[in-house]
Amino acid sequence: MELEKRAVGVKQSRKAIREGRARRAHLASDADPALTGPIAAECAAAGIPVETGWTMAQLGRACGIAVGASVAVELAD
């Protein structure tokens, strides 16, 4: 599965969530909880669904980058 319209990484994802552009968040299950916890909390407050069935390597590949990703969000059209 590839994520087409997306923001990758903690900073870009948080910005998209704050601006109301995020449709769904993907958190890597093997990422540091200190990074993913605040994102999950922001998503819960904003009513954004969160999926955690990815590893960092899988999420990075799905986003089309050569390194792992701890957080990515799908952007609304």
All heavy atoms as a GROMACS GRO file, in nm:
protein
  548
    1MET      N    1   0.084  -0.119   0.000
    1MET     CA    2   0.000   0.000   0.000
    1MET      C    3   0.087   0.124   0.000
    1MET      O    4   0.179   0.136   0.079
    1MET     CB    5  -0.088  -0.002   0.125
    1MET     CG    6  -0.169   0.120   0.144
    1MET     SD    7  -0.280   0.087   0.279
    1MET     CE    8  -0.318   0.245   0.334
    2GLU      N    9   0.059   0.216  -0.088
    2GLU     CA   10   0.136   0.339  -0.092
    2GLU      C   11   0.049   0.455  -0.048
    2GLU      O   12  -0.069   0.462  -0.079
    2GLU     CB   13   0.188   0.364  -0.233
    2GLU     CG   14   0.295   0.266  -0.274
    2GLU     CD   15   0.373   0.314  -0.394
    2GLU    OE1   16   0.368   0.433  -0.426
    2GLU    OE2   17   0.436   0.229  -0.455
    3LEU      N   18   0.109   0.545   0.025
    3LEU     CA   19   0.039   0.665   0.069
    3LEU      C   20   0.069   0.775  -0.032
    3LEU      O   21   0.183   0.814  -0.048
    3LEU     CB   22   0.087   0.706   0.208
    3LEU     CG   23   0.074   0.599   0.317
    3LEU    CD1   24   0.134   0.648   0.447
    3LEU    CD2   25  -0.070   0.562   0.336
    4GLU      N   26  -0.032   0.823  -0.101
    4GLU     CA   27  -0.009   0.920  -0.208
    4GLU      C   28   0.003   1.062  -0.154
    4GLU      O   29   0.111   1.116  -0.149
    4GLU     CB   30  -0.117   0.908  -0.313
    4GLU     CG   31  -0.106   0.775  -0.388
    4GLU     CD   32  -0.205   0.762  -0.499
    4GLU    OE1   33  -0.254   0.865  -0.548
    4GLU    OE2   34  -0.233   0.649  -0.538
    5LYS      N   35  -0.105   1.122  -0.113
    5LYS     CA   36  -0.099   1.257  -0.056
    5LYS      C   37  -0.067   1.241   0.092
    5LYS      O   38  -0.149   1.189   0.167
    5LYS     CB   39  -0.232   1.329  -0.074
    5LYS     CG   40  -0.257   1.378  -0.212
    5LYS     CD   41  -0.379   1.465  -0.212
    5LYS     CE   42  -0.395   1.536  -0.343
    5LYS     NZ   43  -0.508   1.629  -0.339
    6ARG      N   44   0.052   1.284   0.132
    6ARG     CA   45   0.096   1.254   0.266
    6ARG      C   46   0.190   1.360   0.320
    6ARG      O   47   0.248   1.437   0.245
    6ARG     CB   48   0.167   1.120   0.267
    6ARG     CG   49   0.295   1.126   0.186
    6ARG     CD   50   0.355   0.990   0.160
    6ARG     NE   51   0.468   0.999   0.073
    6ARG     CZ   52   0.466   0.995  -0.058
    6ARG    NH1   53   0.350   0.983  -0.120
    6ARG    NH2   54   0.575   1.002  -0.129
    7ALA      N   55   0.204   1.359   0.449
    7ALA     CA   56   0.307   1.433   0.519
    7ALA      C   57   0.385   1.329   0.597
    7ALA      O   58   0.326   1.243   0.663
    7ALA     CB   59   0.246   1.536   0.613
    8VAL      N   60   0.517   1.332   0.588
    8VAL     CA   61   0.601   1.231   0.651
    8VAL      C   62   0.688   1.296   0.757
    8VAL      O   63   0.744   1.404   0.735
    8VAL     CB   64   0.691   1.161   0.547
    8VAL    CG1   65   0.775   1.052   0.612
    8VAL    CG2   66   0.608   1.104   0.434
    9GLY      N   67   0.698   1.230   0.871
    9GLY     CA   68   0.781   1.280   0.980
    9GLY      C   69   0.698   1.351   1.084
    9GLY      O   70   0.584   1.390   1.061
   10VAL      N   71   0.758   1.365   1.201
   10VAL     CA   72   0.686   1.421   1.315
   10VAL      C   73   0.647   1.567   1.292
   10VAL      O   74   0.531   1.604   1.310
   10VAL     CB   75   0.771   1.406   1.444
   10VAL    CG1   76   0.704   1.477   1.560
   10VAL    CG2   77   0.792   1.260   1.477
   11LYS      N   78   0.741   1.651   1.249
   11LYS     CA   79   0.711   1.793   1.233
   11LYS      C   80   0.606   1.818   1.126
   11LYS      O   81   0.510   1.893   1.149
   11LYS     CB   82   0.838   1.871   1.199
   11LYS     CG   83   0.932   1.887   1.316
   11LYS     CD   84   1.052   1.970   1.275
   11LYS     CE   85   1.149   1.986   1.390
   11LYS     NZ   86   1.265   2.068   1.353
   12GLN      N   87   0.623   1.757   1.010
   12GLN     CA   88   0.526   1.778   0.902
   12GLN      C   89   0.389   1.722   0.939
   12GLN      O   90   0.286   1.782   0.907
   12GLN     CB   91   0.575   1.714   0.773
   12GLN     CG   92   0.692   1.786   0.711
   12GLN     CD   93   0.731   1.724   0.578
   12GLN    OE1   94   0.654   1.653   0.515
   12GLN    NE2   95   0.854   1.749   0.536
   13SER      N   96   0.388   1.608   1.006
   13SER     CA   97   0.261   1.547   1.046
   13SER      C   98   0.188   1.633   1.148
   13SER      O   99   0.067   1.655   1.136
   13SER     CB  100   0.285   1.406   1.102
   13SER     OG  101   0.339   1.323   1.002
   14ARG      N  102   0.262   1.683   1.249
   14ARG     CA  103   0.198   1.769   1.350
   14ARG      C  104   0.140   1.894   1.286
   14ARG      O  105   0.030   1.938   1.322
   14ARG     CB  106   0.298   1.807   1.458
   14ARG     CG  107   0.333   1.693   1.549
   14ARG     CD  108   0.427   1.739   1.655
   14ARG     NE  109   0.347   1.748   1.776
   14ARG     CZ  110   0.397   1.760   1.896
   14ARG    NH1  111   0.526   1.770   1.913
   14ARG    NH2  112   0.319   1.764   2.000
   15LYS      N  113   0.212   1.952   1.191
   15LYS     CA  114   0.164   2.072   1.124
   15LYS      C  115   0.035   2.042   1.048
   15LYS      O  116  -0.061   2.118   1.055
   15LYS     CB  117   0.272   2.123   1.029
   15LYS     CG  118   0.233   2.250   0.958
   15LYS     CD  119   0.346   2.300   0.871
   15LYS     CE  120   0.304   2.427   0.799
   15LYS     NZ  121   0.407   2.476   0.708
   16ALA      N  122   0.031   1.929   0.977
   16ALA     CA  123  -0.090   1.892   0.903
   16ALA      C  124  -0.208   1.868   0.996
   16ALA      O  125  -0.321   1.906   0.965
   16ALA     CB  126  -0.063   1.768   0.818
   17ILE      N  127  -0.182   1.806   1.112
   17ILE     CA  128  -0.288   1.782   1.209
   17ILE      C  129  -0.341   1.915   1.263
   17ILE      O  130  -0.462   1.937   1.269
   17ILE     CB  131  -0.238   1.690   1.323
   17ILE    CG1  132  -0.208   1.551   1.269
   17ILE    CG2  133  -0.340   1.685   1.437
   17ILE    CD1  134  -0.126   1.464   1.363
   18ARG      N  135  -0.250   2.003   1.302
   18ARG     CA  136  -0.290   2.134   1.356
   18ARG      C  137  -0.370   2.216   1.256
   18ARG      O  138  -0.463   2.287   1.291
   18ARG     CB  139  -0.168   2.214   1.399
   18ARG     CG  140  -0.114   2.180   1.534
   18ARG     CD  141  -0.016   2.285   1.583
   18ARG     NE  142   0.086   2.314   1.484
   18ARG     CZ  143   0.206   2.258   1.479
   18ARG    NH1  144   0.241   2.170   1.568
   18ARG    NH2  145   0.293   2.293   1.386
   19GLU      N  146  -0.332   2.206   1.127
   19GLU     CA  147  -0.399   2.284   1.023
   19GLU      C  148  -0.527   2.219   0.972
   19GLU      O  149  -0.594   2.274   0.886
   19GLU     CB  150  -0.303   2.307   0.906
   19GLU     CG  151  -0.186   2.395   0.942
   19GLU     CD  152  -0.083   2.408   0.831
   19GLU    OE1  153  -0.096   2.336   0.727
   19GLU    OE2  154   0.010   2.488   0.847
   20GLY      N  155  -0.560   2.101   1.024
   20GLY     CA  156  -0.683   2.033   0.984
   20GLY      C  157  -0.675   1.967   0.848
   20GLY      O  158  -0.778   1.939   0.786
   21ARG      N  159  -0.554   1.941   0.799
   21ARG     CA  160  -0.537   1.880   0.668
   21ARG      C  161  -0.521   1.728   0.675
   21ARG      O  162  -0.522   1.662   0.571
   21ARG     CB  163  -0.414   1.939   0.597
   21ARG     CG  164  -0.427   2.087   0.568
   21ARG     CD  165  -0.307   2.142   0.492
   21ARG     NE  166  -0.184   2.127   0.569
   21ARG     CZ  167  -0.074   2.066   0.524
   21ARG    NH1  168  -0.071   2.013   0.404
   21ARG    NH2  169   0.034   2.057   0.599
   22ALA      N  170  -0.506   1.672   0.793
   22ALA     CA  171  -0.482   1.528   0.809
   22ALA      C  172  -0.614   1.452   0.808
   22ALA      O  173  -0.711   1.491   0.872
   22ALA     CB  174  -0.407   1.501   0.938
   23ARG      N  175  -0.614   1.342   0.733
   23ARG     CA  176  -0.733   1.256   0.725
   23ARG      C  177  -0.715   1.131   0.810
   23ARG      O  178  -0.809   1.080   0.868
   23ARG     CB  179  -0.758   1.220   0.580
   23ARG     CG  180  -0.880   1.136   0.558
   23ARG     CD  181  -0.904   1.112   0.413
   23ARG     NE  182  -0.790   1.038   0.358
   23ARG     CZ  183  -0.778   1.003   0.231
   23ARG    NH1  184  -0.872   1.040   0.146
   23ARG    NH2  185  -0.676   0.935   0.189
   24ARG      N  186  -0.593   1.077   0.814
   24ARG     CA  187  -0.563   0.956   0.890
   24ARG      C  188  -0.415   0.957   0.922
   24ARG      O  189  -0.335   0.999   0.842
   24ARG     CB  190  -0.596   0.832   0.807
   24ARG     CG  191  -0.562   0.701   0.872
   24ARG     CD  192  -0.597   0.581   0.786
   24ARG     NE  193  -0.730   0.589   0.727
   24ARG     CZ  194  -0.841   0.548   0.787
   24ARG    NH1  195  -0.836   0.494   0.906
   24ARG    NH2  196  -0.957   0.559   0.727
   25ALA      N  197  -0.379   0.908   1.040
   25ALA     CA  198  -0.239   0.902   1.081
   25ALA      C  199  -0.192   0.757   1.084
   25ALA      O  200  -0.268   0.667   1.119
   25ALA     CB  201  -0.221   0.965   1.218
   26HIS      N  202  -0.066   0.738   1.049
   26HIS     CA  203  -0.003   0.606   1.053
   26HIS      C  204   0.119   0.618   1.144
   26HIS      O  205   0.207   0.701   1.118
   26HIS     CB  206   0.040   0.562   0.913
   26HIS     CG  207  -0.073   0.552   0.817
   26HIS    ND1  208  -0.149   0.438   0.806
   26HIS    CD2  209  -0.126   0.642   0.732
   26HIS    CE1  210  -0.244   0.459   0.714
   26HIS    NE2  211  -0.231   0.582   0.670
   27LEU      N  212   0.121   0.537   1.249
   27LEU     CA  213   0.232   0.540   1.345
   27LEU      C  214   0.304   0.406   1.340
   27LEU      O  215   0.240   0.301   1.344
   27LEU     CB  216   0.180   0.564   1.487
   27LEU     CG  217   0.091   0.687   1.507
   27LEU    CD1  218   0.046   0.694   1.652
   27LEU    CD2  219   0.164   0.814   1.468
   28ALA      N  220   0.435   0.411   1.332
   28ALA     CA  221   0.513   0.287   1.329
   28ALA      C  222   0.512   0.224   1.468
   28ALA      O  223   0.537   0.291   1.568
   28ALA     CB  224   0.656   0.316   1.285
   29SER      N  225   0.485   0.094   1.472
   29SER     CA  226   0.476   0.024   1.600
   29SER      C  227   0.611   0.010   1.669
   29SER      O  228   0.616  -0.006   1.791
   29SER     CB  229   0.413  -0.114   1.580
   29SER     OG  230   0.490  -0.190   1.488
   30ASP      N  231   0.721   0.018   1.593
   30ASP     CA  232   0.853   0.004   1.653
   30ASP      C  233   0.923   0.138   1.674
   30ASP      O  234   1.041   0.144   1.707
   30ASP     CB  235   0.942  -0.090   1.570
   30ASP     CG  236   0.960  -0.043   1.426
   30ASP    OD1  237   0.883   0.045   1.380
   30ASP    OD2  238   1.051  -0.095   1.359
   31ALA      N  239   0.850   0.248   1.657
   31ALA     CA  240   0.907   0.381   1.679
   31ALA      C  241   0.907   0.415   1.828
   31ALA      O  242   0.833   0.355   1.907
   31ALA     CB  243   0.828   0.486   1.602
   32ASP      N  244   0.987   0.512   1.865
   32ASP     CA  245   0.997   0.557   2.003
   32ASP      C  246   0.862   0.617   2.048
   32ASP      O  247   0.813   0.711   1.986
   32ASP     CB  248   1.107   0.663   2.014
   32ASP     CG  249   1.133   0.711   2.155
   32ASP    OD1  250   1.057   0.674   2.248
   32ASP    OD2  251   1.230   0.786   2.173
   33PRO      N  252   0.803   0.564   2.155
   33PRO     CA  253   0.674   0.617   2.203
   33PRO      C  254   0.680   0.765   2.242
   33PRO      O  255   0.578   0.833   2.240
   33PRO     CB  256   0.642   0.531   2.325
   33PRO     CG  257   0.722   0.407   2.307
   33PRO     CD  258   0.844   0.446   2.231
   34ALA      N  259   0.798   0.815   2.273
   34ALA     CA  260   0.811   0.958   2.303
   34ALA      C  261   0.781   1.042   2.179
   34ALA      O  262   0.740   1.158   2.191
   34ALA     CB  263   0.950   0.988   2.356
   35LEU      N  264   0.801   0.986   2.061
   35LEU     CA  265   0.770   1.056   1.936
   35LEU      C  266   0.625   1.035   1.894
   35LEU      O  267   0.558   1.129   1.851
   35LEU     CB  268   0.861   1.008   1.823
   35LEU     CG  269   1.010   1.038   1.836
   35LEU    CD1  270   1.086   0.971   1.722
   35LEU    CD2  271   1.033   1.187   1.834
   36THR      N  272   0.579   0.911   1.903
   36THR     CA  273   0.446   0.879   1.852
   36THR      C  274   0.333   0.910   1.950
   36THR      O  275   0.222   0.937   1.908
   36THR     CB  276   0.438   0.732   1.810
   36THR    OG1  277   0.468   0.649   1.923
   36THR    CG2  278   0.534   0.700   1.697
   37GLY      N  279   0.363   0.910   2.080
   37GLY     CA  280   0.260   0.936   2.180
   37GLY      C  281   0.191   1.071   2.165
   37GLY      O  282   0.067   1.078   2.162
   38PRO      N  283   0.269   1.180   2.154
   38PRO     CA  284   0.205   1.311   2.137
   38PRO      C  285   0.124   1.322   2.007
   38PRO      O  286   0.019   1.385   2.006
   38PRO     CB  287   0.324   1.408   2.135
   38PRO     CG  288   0.431   1.337   2.209
   38PRO     CD  289   0.412   1.192   2.177
   39ILE      N  290   0.170   1.256   1.902
   39ILE     CA  291   0.095   1.257   1.775
   39ILE      C  292  -0.038   1.185   1.794
   39ILE      O  293  -0.143   1.233   1.751
   39ILE     CB  294   0.176   1.190   1.662
   39ILE    CG1  295   0.305   1.265   1.635
   39ILE    CG2  296   0.091   1.175   1.536
   39ILE    CD1  297   0.290   1.397   1.566
   40ALA      N  298  -0.035   1.070   1.862
   40ALA     CA  299  -0.158   0.995   1.887
   40ALA      C  300  -0.255   1.077   1.970
   40ALA      O  301  -0.376   1.077   1.944
   40ALA     CB  302  -0.126   0.864   1.957
   41ALA      N  303  -0.204   1.151   2.068
   41ALA     CA  304  -0.289   1.236   2.152
   41ALA      C  305  -0.352   1.348   2.071
   41ALA      O  306  -0.470   1.379   2.087
   41ALA     CB  307  -0.209   1.291   2.268
   42GLU      N  308  -0.274   1.411   1.984
   42GLU     CA  309  -0.327   1.518   1.900
   42GLU      C  310  -0.434   1.465   1.806
   42GLU      O  311  -0.535   1.531   1.782
   42GLU     CB  312  -0.215   1.584   1.819
   42GLU     CG  313  -0.124   1.672   1.902
   42GLU     CD  314  -0.018   1.741   1.817
   42GLU    OE1  315  -0.050   1.781   1.703
   42GLU    OE2  316   0.095   1.755   1.866
   43CYS      N  317  -0.411   1.345   1.753
   43CYS     CA  318  -0.511   1.284   1.664
   43CYS      C  319  -0.640   1.253   1.739
   43CYS      O  320  -0.749   1.277   1.688
   43CYS     CB  321  -0.455   1.156   1.602
   43CYS     SG  322  -0.328   1.186   1.477
   44ALA      N  323  -0.627   1.201   1.860
   44ALA     CA  324  -0.746   1.171   1.941
   44ALA      C  325  -0.826   1.299   1.968
   44ALA      O  326  -0.949   1.299   1.957
   44ALA     CB  327  -0.706   1.104   2.071
   45ALA      N  328  -0.756   1.407   1.999
   45ALA     CA  329  -0.824   1.534   2.027
   45ALA      C  330  -0.892   1.590   1.903
   45ALA      O  331  -0.997   1.654   1.913
   45ALA     CB  332  -0.724   1.635   2.082
   46ALA      N  333  -0.833   1.564   1.786
   46ALA     CA  334  -0.888   1.617   1.661
   46ALA      C  335  -0.984   1.520   1.593
   46ALA      O  336  -1.041   1.552   1.489
   46ALA     CB  337  -0.773   1.651   1.566
   47GLY      N  338  -1.000   1.399   1.648
   47GLY     CA  339  -1.090   1.301   1.589
   47GLY      C  340  -1.034   1.235   1.464
   47GLY      O  341  -1.110   1.192   1.377
   48ILE      N  342  -0.903   1.226   1.454
   48ILE     CA  343  -0.837   1.167   1.338
   48ILE      C  344  -0.804   1.021   1.369
   48ILE      O  345  -0.741   0.993   1.470
   48ILE     CB  346  -0.708   1.244   1.303
   48ILE    CG1  347  -0.744   1.389   1.267
   48ILE    CG2  348  -0.633   1.176   1.190
   48ILE    CD1  349  -0.625   1.481   1.258
   49PRO      N  350  -0.847   0.927   1.283
   49PRO     CA  351  -0.817   0.786   1.308
   49PRO      C  352  -0.667   0.758   1.299
   49PRO      O  353  -0.596   0.821   1.219
   49PRO     CB  354  -0.893   0.710   1.200
   49PRO     CG  355  -0.947   0.812   1.108
   49PRO     CD  356  -0.927   0.947   1.164
   50VAL      N  357  -0.620   0.663   1.380
   50VAL     CA  358  -0.478   0.628   1.385
   50VAL      C  359  -0.462   0.480   1.355
   50VAL      O  360  -0.535   0.398   1.410
   50VAL     CB  361  -0.419   0.659   1.524
   50VAL    CG1  362  -0.276   0.611   1.535
   50VAL    CG2  363  -0.429   0.808   1.555
   51GLU      N  364  -0.367   0.446   1.268
   51GLU     CA  365  -0.333   0.307   1.239
   51GLU      C  366  -0.191   0.282   1.287
   51GLU      O  367  -0.104   0.366   1.267
   51GLU     CB  368  -0.344   0.279   1.090
   51GLU     CG  369  -0.485   0.283   1.039
   51GLU     CD  370  -0.496   0.239   0.894
   51GLU    OE1  371  -0.400   0.182   0.841
   51GLU    OE2  372  -0.602   0.264   0.836
   52THR      N  373  -0.169   0.165   1.348
   52THR     CA  374  -0.037   0.134   1.403
   52THR      C  375   0.019   0.002   1.350
   52THR      O  376   0.113  -0.050   1.405
   52THR     CB  377  -0.042   0.127   1.556
   52THR    OG1  378  -0.138   0.028   1.594
   52THR    CG2  379  -0.078   0.259   1.618
   53GLY      N  380  -0.032  -0.049   1.242
   53GLY     CA  381   0.010  -0.178   1.191
   53GLY      C  382   0.132  -0.173   1.100
   53GLY      O  383   0.147  -0.259   1.015
   54TRP      N  384   0.218  -0.076   1.115
   54TRP     CA  385   0.336  -0.060   1.032
   54TRP      C  386   0.463  -0.071   1.116
   54TRP      O  387   0.462  -0.037   1.233
   54TRP     CB  388   0.339   0.080   0.970
   54TRP     CG  389   0.224   0.120   0.888
   54TRP    CD1  390   0.106   0.174   0.933
   54TRP    CD2  391   0.212   0.116   0.747
   54TRP    NE1  392   0.022   0.201   0.828
   54TRP    CE2  393   0.086   0.167   0.712
   54TRP    CE3  394   0.297   0.074   0.646
   54TRP    CZ2  395   0.043   0.177   0.580
   54TRP    CZ3  396   0.254   0.084   0.515
   54TRP    CH2  397   0.128   0.134   0.483
   55THR      N  398   0.573  -0.111   1.052
   55THR     CA  399   0.705  -0.092   1.111
   55THR      C  400   0.760   0.035   1.048
   55THR      O  401   0.707   0.084   0.949
   55THR     CB  402   0.800  -0.210   1.082
   55THR    OG1  403   0.824  -0.213   0.941
   55THR    CG2  404   0.743  -0.342   1.132
   56MET      N  405   0.869   0.087   1.105
   56MET     CA  406   0.929   0.207   1.048
   56MET      C  407   0.973   0.184   0.904
   56MET      O  408   0.953   0.270   0.818
   56MET     CB  409   1.046   0.254   1.134
   56MET     CG  410   1.003   0.312   1.267
   56MET     SD  411   1.141   0.366   1.370
   56MET     CE  412   1.207   0.500   1.273
   57ALA      N  413   1.031   0.067   0.876
   57ALA     CA  414   1.078   0.036   0.741
   57ALA      C  415   0.961   0.029   0.643
   57ALA      O  416   0.967   0.083   0.532
   57ALA     CB  417   1.156  -0.094   0.741
   58GLN      N  418   0.852  -0.036   0.684
   58GLN     CA  419   0.734  -0.048   0.597
   58GLN      C  420   0.673   0.089   0.569
   58GLN      O  421   0.634   0.119   0.457
   58GLN     CB  422   0.629  -0.138   0.661
   58GLN     CG  423   0.668  -0.283   0.667
   58GLN     CD  424   0.571  -0.363   0.752
   58GLN    OE1  425   0.509  -0.312   0.846
   58GLN    NE2  426   0.559  -0.492   0.722
   59LEU      N  427   0.663   0.171   0.671
   59LEU     CA  428   0.603   0.303   0.656
   59LEU      C  429   0.690   0.390   0.565
   59LEU      O  430   0.638   0.462   0.480
   59LEU     CB  431   0.583   0.368   0.792
   59LEU     CG  432   0.499   0.495   0.798
   59LEU    CD1  433   0.365   0.477   0.729
   59LEU    CD2  434   0.480   0.538   0.942
   60GLY      N  435   0.820   0.382   0.581
   60GLY     CA  436   0.910   0.457   0.493
   60GLY      C  437   0.893   0.416   0.348
   60GLY      O  438   0.884   0.500   0.258
   61ARG      N  439   0.888   0.284   0.323
   61ARG     CA  440   0.869   0.235   0.186
   61ARG      C  441   0.735   0.280   0.130
   61ARG      O  442   0.725   0.319   0.013
   61ARG     CB  443   0.879   0.083   0.181
   61ARG     CG  444   1.021   0.032   0.176
   61ARG     CD  445   1.028  -0.116   0.140
   61ARG     NE  446   0.954  -0.202   0.231
   61ARG     CZ  447   1.002  -0.251   0.345
   61ARG    NH1  448   1.124  -0.222   0.383
   61ARG    NH2  449   0.928  -0.329   0.421
   62ALA      N  450   0.630   0.273   0.210
   62ALA     CA  451   0.497   0.314   0.164
   62ALA      C  452   0.493   0.462   0.128
   62ALA      O  453   0.416   0.503   0.041
   62ALA     CB  454   0.393   0.285   0.272
   63CYS      N  455   0.579   0.540   0.191
   63CYS     CA  456   0.585   0.683   0.163
   63CYS      C  457   0.684   0.716   0.053
   63CYS      O  458   0.700   0.832   0.017
   63CYS     CB  459   0.623   0.759   0.291
   63CYS     SG  460   0.496   0.752   0.417
   64GLY      N  461   0.754   0.615   0.003
   64GLY     CA  462   0.846   0.637  -0.107
   64GLY      C  463   0.979   0.696  -0.066
   64GLY      O  464   1.043   0.763  -0.147
   65ILE      N  465   1.020   0.674   0.060
   65ILE     CA  466   1.149   0.725   0.104
   65ILE      C  467   1.240   0.607   0.136
   65ILE      O  468   1.194   0.497   0.163
   65ILE     CB  469   1.138   0.821   0.223
   65ILE    CG1  470   1.073   0.753   0.345
   65ILE    CG2  471   1.058   0.946   0.184
   65ILE    CD1  472   1.069   0.839   0.470
   66ALA      N  473   1.370   0.632   0.133
   66ALA     CA  474   1.468   0.524   0.149
   66ALA      C  475   1.499   0.492   0.294
   66ALA      O  476   1.574   0.398   0.322
   66ALA     CB  477   1.597   0.561   0.076
   67VAL      N  478   1.446   0.567   0.387
   67VAL     CA  479   1.472   0.544   0.529
   67VAL      C  480   1.340   0.516   0.599
   67VAL      O  481   1.232   0.538   0.543
   67VAL     CB  482   1.542   0.666   0.595
   67VAL    CG1  483   1.679   0.686   0.534
   67VAL    CG2  484   1.459   0.791   0.581
   68GLY      N  485   1.347   0.471   0.722
   68GLY     CA  486   1.227   0.444   0.798
   68GLY      C  487   1.156   0.573   0.839
   68GLY      O  488   1.217   0.679   0.846
   69ALA      N  489   1.028   0.562   0.865
   69ALA     CA  490   0.948   0.677   0.911
   69ALA      C  491   0.870   0.635   1.033
   69ALA      O  492   0.812   0.527   1.037
   69ALA     CB  493   0.853   0.723   0.800
   70SER      N  494   0.870   0.720   1.134
   70SER     CA  495   0.795   0.688   1.255
   70SER      C  496   0.650   0.732   1.245
   70SER      O  497   0.561   0.671   1.304
   70SER     CB  498   0.861   0.750   1.378
   70SER     OG  499   0.874   0.889   1.362
   71VAL      N  500   0.624   0.838   1.169
   71VAL     CA  501   0.490   0.895   1.157
   71VAL      C  502   0.466   0.943   1.014
   71VAL      O  503   0.556   0.999   0.951
   71VAL     CB  504   0.473   1.017   1.251
   71VAL    CG1  505   0.335   1.077   1.237
   71VAL    CG2  506   0.502   0.982   1.395
   72ALA      N  507   0.346   0.919   0.966
   72ALA     CA  508   0.303   0.977   0.839
   72ALA      C  509   0.153   0.999   0.849
   72ALA      O  510   0.084   0.926   0.918
   72ALA     CB  511   0.334   0.885   0.722
   73VAL      N  512   0.104   1.102   0.783
   73VAL     CA  513  -0.040   1.125   0.780
   73VAL      C  514  -0.086   1.137   0.635
   73VAL      O  515  -0.016   1.190   0.550
   73VAL     CB  516  -0.084   1.252   0.859
   73VAL    CG1  517  -0.055   1.236   1.006
   73VAL    CG2  518  -0.019   1.378   0.807
   74GLU      N  519  -0.204   1.081   0.610
   74GLU     CA  520  -0.268   1.099   0.481
   74GLU      C  521  -0.337   1.235   0.484
   74GLU      O  522  -0.400   1.271   0.583
   74GLU     CB  523  -0.374   0.992   0.459
   74GLU     CG  524  -0.320   0.853   0.446
   74GLU     CD  525  -0.432   0.750   0.431
   74GLU    OE1  526  -0.531   0.779   0.362
   74GLU    OE2  527  -0.418   0.644   0.492
   75LEU      N  528  -0.322   1.308   0.376
   75LEU     CA  529  -0.380   1.442   0.370
   75LEU      C  530  -0.515   1.438   0.300
   75LEU      O  531  -0.536   1.361   0.206
   75LEU     CB  532  -0.287   1.537   0.296
   75LEU     CG  533  -0.149   1.553   0.360
   75LEU    CD1  534  -0.061   1.643   0.274
   75LEU    CD2  535  -0.158   1.608   0.501
   76ALA      N  536  -0.605   1.522   0.344
   76ALA     CA  537  -0.736   1.536   0.281
   76ALA      C  538  -0.719   1.598   0.143
   76ALA      O  539  -0.623   1.671   0.119
   76ALA     CB  540  -0.828   1.622   0.368
   77ASP      N  541  -0.812   1.569   0.055
   77ASP     CA  542  -0.803   1.621  -0.083
   77ASP      C  543  -0.816   1.767  -0.083
   77ASP      O  544  -0.823   1.859  -0.070
   77ASP     CB  545  -0.912   1.559  -0.170
   77ASP     CG  546  -0.887   1.410  -0.185
   77ASP    OD1  547  -0.771   1.368  -0.184
   77ASP    OD2  548  -0.986   1.336  -0.200
   0.00000   0.00000   0.00000
